[in-house]
């Protein structure tokens, strides 16, 4: 496998930034993936005199580890890290060579202070846009702490292992060979799950003028607009970027012809860091209470106080709520076709939902899976006609309308889906291996309880200033009763809520 000219030119620029020598320990056989891996390794070595190669026997073949000379760093790639993982490879080369990582010193200190041994493995697909975040986080932890090791495993290169462990969603992380977590995670998320975060870090924080809860487009916009007013601003979020991180192509953000979710999420955080904003990541909120100040309690027990609060907790994928869905999540039930689609190559899958997201998912999966069946509850699909035409032109797709999903079946993993033909009342069953749920969003507002007025579906009711029925509490974005859930609308509503909060502070 030879790198194309553009990638090679890009790589050459990165390799010039290497600071010290590195040793690539390579374990290869005679298979085609091994041959391609060896071509890549030889090409890397030919492009920098700081890279040397040593053939050895690693746990998996084909694989290679990236090491400092005379020291194993615990960073291993099982499979060829191209596609979305190309950046993971570049960063590993740079960071192992001694290039300083672009993370806060407090995070570096947390990683270095972890005691004991942790052996992580992350199963990925090279088309997964969420996987690199996890791979890069665990690689960095391995480089900084000698007690931590990490191996990226390309599911396509190790199909037997993936199937034997019944891994049906990526990224899936194992710790010491046992399931640790699945889905996109940042370094902050991993550290929080390992229990390294300390609630005492939140004690005795001065009260904010504006505290934003949630770090998606609405939250970032609100925090930036508030900070630009010169008032004390904080933002507390489970993950910066929110659901944008799970979005692949974005073509309707005006002024930006095309971008990808993780890239936009990173830009939101980078922009927020330009201002004097107290950013608190990987923190889940538990409750909100109006006293003299507004108090926001976190899951770790800490309480943050503020004169005003802007809730921007966004939304999540809506669940079907049928038997088998929860039991087989990540065992055949999935929500991200871009991430998990390659694990269903050649298999029969279903997409539940006939809106734009459902039909886009079906079109995407039809290029990978053996067959795709779309199930839509209503008599007609809701997707744009151009998407329906594209789907109907594909030979390996079936559309079932007026179909009410009754149950997702299986033993240790999904083996089928049962549905009711609403017109006849007859129950039917389809044998398949995967179900992708695409039936819209539900707001992340359960934690609020009866604190603020919400609609029947849980959306926070706001006025045209972004204000809720509780004085000093504002809300914006997909968690509100805004009729349209779009990135650009969330950004605008975040700005509106911040200006509304500023106006409230002036008058009170």
N, C-alpha and C positions, 0 to 999 in steps of 0.2 A: 504494500500500500504506500503510494507516494503522495505526499501532501501537494495540493494544488498551489500554484504560484502565489496567489493572494494570501493564503494561510501561511505559507512559508515566509513571505516577506514580513507579515505581521509577527510571526514567531521570532524571526531574526531580531526584530527591534526589542522584543521582550528579553531575549536571551542576553542581550548586551547589558541588561540591568542586573544580571547575576553578580553576586559579590564574592562568593567563594566557590571552591570546587565541590562537585557532587558526584556520587557513584550510583549508577543505576544497576541494581541486581536483577537479572532477568531469568525467568524460568519459562522455557518454551519447549514445545514438542514439534511434531511434524505436520500438524493440522494447519488449515488455511489461516485461522485466526492467529496462531503462533507466528506464521510466516509474515503476516501483515504487521503484527506487533514488532517483530524483529526489524522490519523495514523502517518503521517509525522510530525505533530506538536508535538504529544506525544513522538515520537522518538527523536526529537530535544531536548525536555525538559529533557528526560532521559539521554541524553549525556552530559549535562552541568548544573551545579547547578546555573549558572548565568541566565538561561532562565526560566521564569514562564509564565503561561497561564491564560488568562481570557476570558471567553465566553461573547460575546456581540452581538449587531446587527449593522452591517456595511451597507453601501450603497448597496453592492452586496453580495449575498450568493450563493456559498461558497467563502469566502475571509478571509484574515488575515492581520493585520498591525503589523509592527515592530517598537517598541517604547522604548524610555528610560523610566524608572520608573517615573511616575508622569508627563510625558511630551509626547504628541503626536508628532511624527516626520514627519507625513504625507506620510510615505512609506507603500503602500498597495499592496498585491498580490491577484488578483481575479483569481482564478485558482491555479494549483499546479506548482510552478516554478522548474520543472525538465527539462530534455533535455538540450537545449542550455541555458536555463535560470537558471540552477543550480548555475552557478557562480554568477548570479545576487542576488540570495538568500544568498549565502555565504558572498558576499561583504556587503549586507545590514546588516546582523547580526554583522559583524565585525565593520563596520563604525558607526552603531547606538550605539554599545557598547563603542565607543570612539577611535577605532583604526584609526590612521591618514590615509587619502586617499593618493594614489600615484599620485598626480597631482601638477602642479606648484603652488607656493604660489600666483602668480599673478592671476591665474584662481580662486583660492579660494576667493581672495579679490573681484574679479568681481562678483562672486555669492553672497557673503555676502552683497555687496553694492546694489543689486537689490531691488528697492522699490516697494511696492504694493503687491497684492495677485495674485498668478498664480496657477491654479488648472489644472494639466496635467493628461491625460489618454493615455496610449499607448496600442494599440491592437496588439497582437503578435500571432505567432504560435511557438510551442516549437521546431520545426525543422528549424526555421529561424536563420541563422547564423549572420544576420545583426541586429536582434532585441535586443540582449543583450547590444550592445553599447548604444542604445538609452535608454533602461530601466535603465542601470547603471548610465548613465549621469544624468537623471532626478531624480533618487533616491538620488544621491549624492547632487544634488541641493536642494532637499527637506530636507536632513539632515542638510545642512549648513545654510539654510535660512528658518526661521519660516513662511515666507509668501508664501512658495511654497509647494504644495503637489503633489504626483504622485501615480497613480494606474496602475500597469501592469494588462492587461486583456487578458487571454488566449481565443482566438477566438473559440477554440474547446469546451471550457466549457461554453461559453456564445454565442451559435450559433444564438439564436433569436435576441439578441442585435446587433450582427455583421450584420445580414441580414437586420434588420430594419434600420440600419444606412448605409446600402449598402457599407460596407467596404470589398474591394476585393483585398487589397494588404497590406502586413505587412513589416516593422512596420508602422502603421498609428497613428499619435499623434493628439489628440484633446486638445485644451486649452479652458477651461470654456464651454465644450460641443460642441465646433465648431472646424472644421478642422484647424489644425495648419501646419502640414507637413507630408509627407510620404517618406519612404526610410531611409537608414542608415544616422545617424547624430552623430557627436561627441559633447562633451561639447562645444567646440569652435564654432561649427556650430550653436548650439542652442543659445549660447550667442550672436553670430553675428545676428541671426534672431530676437532676442529680442531687438537688437539695443544697446547692452552694449559696443561693441567694439568702440575704439576711434582712429580716424585717426591721432590725435596728437602724438600718441605713435610711429608713423613712421617718424615724422619730425626730421630733423637734424641728421639722421643716416649717419654715415661716409660711403663714397663710398666703395663698395666691390671690391675685385680683381675678384672674381667669384660669380655671383648671379645665382642660379638655380631656374627656374620657373617650379614647378610641383614636387610632392612628392611621385611618384610611384617608382617601382624598378629602373628605369633609373635615376630618380632624386636623390634618396637616394644614389645610387652608385656614381653618379657624385659629390655630395656634400662631401661624405666621401673621395673620391680620391683627391678632391681639398684641403680639410682641412688637409689631411695628408702631403701636400706639405708645410704646414705652412703659407698659404696665407689667407687673410680675405675672409671668405666664408659665404654666406647667402643662405637660401632656403625659398621660398615663395610658399605656396600650399593651394589649396582649401581643400583638405583632404589628410593626410599622408597615403601612401599606394595606393592611386588612385583606379583603377578598381580592383586591387587585393582584396580589401575589399569585392567585390561582388562575388568572386570565392570561391567555397567550397573546394573540394579535389584537392590538388596539388601533383602529383606523378612524375613529370618530372624535378624537380629542382635537378640537379645532386649533390649527396652527402647527400640529404635529402629524405629518402624513402617516407615519407608522411607528409604533413602539410596542414593546412587550411588557406584560404586567410586572414581572420582577424588576425590570429596568426602571419603570415608572415609579414603583415603590421605593427603590433606592434613591431616585431623584427627589422624591417627596421628603425623605429623611435627610438627605444632603442639604436640601433647601432650608428645612427647619433648623438644622444645626448652624446655619449662618446667623441665626438670631439668638438672643439670650433667653432660650426656652429650656426649662428643666425637663429633660426627656427621660421618662421612666418606662422601660420596655419589659416585655415578658411578665407583665403584671395583670392579673385578672381582677376586675372589680366585683365586689360582693353586694354592696348596698349604698344607697344615698339617703341622707336625712337632712332636712332643713332645720337648723337651730339658729343661733345668732349668726353663725357662718354656716355654709353648706358643708357637710362632712361626707366624704367618700371613703368607705371602708374597703380595703383590699383583701383578697383571699388569704394573704399571709398575716392578717391581723392588724396591719398598719392602717392609720386613719389620716387622710389628707384633708386639709381645710381650705376653703376658698370663698371669696365674696360672691363669685358667680361660677357656674359650671356649665359647660357645653357638652352634651351627650352626643357622641358620633360613633356609636358602637356597631353600625352597619347591619349587615344581614348575613345569613348562611344558607346553604342549600336546604331546601325543604325536603323533609323525609316523606316517603310514601305512607309510613305507619302501618305496614302490613306484616304479618308473620314472616320471619325469615330475613327481613331487611337488616335489623340490628345484628342478628346472629351471624350473618354472612358478610358483614362489612369487611372489606379488604380480603374476603375469601370468595370473590366473585361479584359482590355488590360494590359499585364504584360510582364516583361523582365527577371525575376528571378524565374525559376521553383522551386528552393530549398526553397526560401522564401515564395512564394505565392501559391505554389502547394496545401498545405493542405486546403486552403480556397475553393478549387474546388473539394473536396472529393465527389465522386459519380456523378459528373457532366460531361457533354460533353465539351471538350476543343479542340482547334486547336493549333498546333505548325507550325509556318511559317518559313521554312528554312530546307533544307535537308543536311546541312553539319554536321560535328561532333557535334557541340554544339546543333544543332536542334534535331538530333536523340538521343543524350544523354538526352536532356530535355524530349523528347517524352517517352523514356524508364522510366525515373524517374516518370513522370506524370502518366504513365499507371498503376503504382502500387497504385495510389491514386484516380484518376478520373474514372468515369464510362466508358468513351470512349475517345480516343485520335485520332484526324485526323491530319496527317502531309501534308502540302501543299508545294510542291517544284516547283519553276518556270521552271527549266530545265527538259529535258526528263529523266534524271537519277539523283539519289541521289549522293551527293558528299562525304557522310560519309564513314568511313572505313567499309569494308565488315563485320568485326566482329560485329560492332554496328548494321548494317542493319540486320544481321542474328538474333541478339538478339531481335530487334524490331519485326521482322516478326514472331518470335516464341510466341509473346504475343497475346492473343485472342481478346483483346479490342482495337486494333489499326487498322487504315486505312491509306494508303499512296496514295496521289493523286499527280501524276507527271504532268508536263506541265500545271501547274495551276497558273494563274496570279491573285493574290488577287485584287479585285476591290473595296470592301468596307467592313468596319466592322459596323454592324447595331445594333441598340438598341434605347431605350428611355432614361431612367435614368441610365441603365447599358447595357452591351453587351447582345444581344439575338441571334446573328448569324453572319455569314461571307459570303459574295458573292465573287465568283471567276469566271474567264473566262477559259474555256477549250481551251487552245491555239491551239489545233489541229483542233477542230470543230468551234471555235469562239462562242460557246454557253455559256451563263451566267447561273450559277447555284448558289444555296443558301443552306447553312447548318445551321440548328438551333443549337445553342450551347451557353454556358455561359461564356467561357473564351478564349482568344487568347494570346498565348505566342510568341513573336517576337524574332527570333533567326537568323538574316540574316547578321551577321558580324558587323564590327566596322567602325566608321567614326572618323578621327582625330580631336582633340580639338585645332584647329588652326585658327578658324574664326577670333579671336581677333587680329591676326597678319596683316590682310588685305594684302596689297601689299608690306609690309616691307621686307619680305624675299621671295625667290623663292619657290613656292609650285607646286605640280603636279596638274593635272586636278581634282583629288579627294581630294585635300587639304593637302596632305602629304608634309612635309618640305624636300626639296632636300638637302642632305648632301654628303660630300666626305668621303674618308676613314679615315679622322681625326675627323669626326663629325662636320666639319665646314660648315656653310651655305655660300651663296653668299655675305653676309654682314660681313665685317671684324670685328672680336670680338664676333660674334654671332654664337653659336654652337647649335646643337640639337641632341637628342637621344631618343630611344624607339619607342613606337607605333605611335607617332605623325610624324615620319619621313618616308622616302621612303624605309626603310628596308623591304626586301621582306617577312620576317617571323616575326609574332607578338607573341613572347614568352617571359616569365618572364626572363629566363636566358639570352636571346639575349638582352633584354632591359638593364639588369644589365651590360653586357659587353659593350654595346654601350655607357652607361652612363660613364663608366670608360674611354673609348676611348675619349669621348668629353671632359672630365676633363683634361686628359693628353694633348689633343689638345689645350685646353684653356691655360694651364700652359705653353706650348711651345710658344703659341702666345704672352703671357705676357713677356716671357724671350726675345723674338726677337723684341718686340715693346716697 
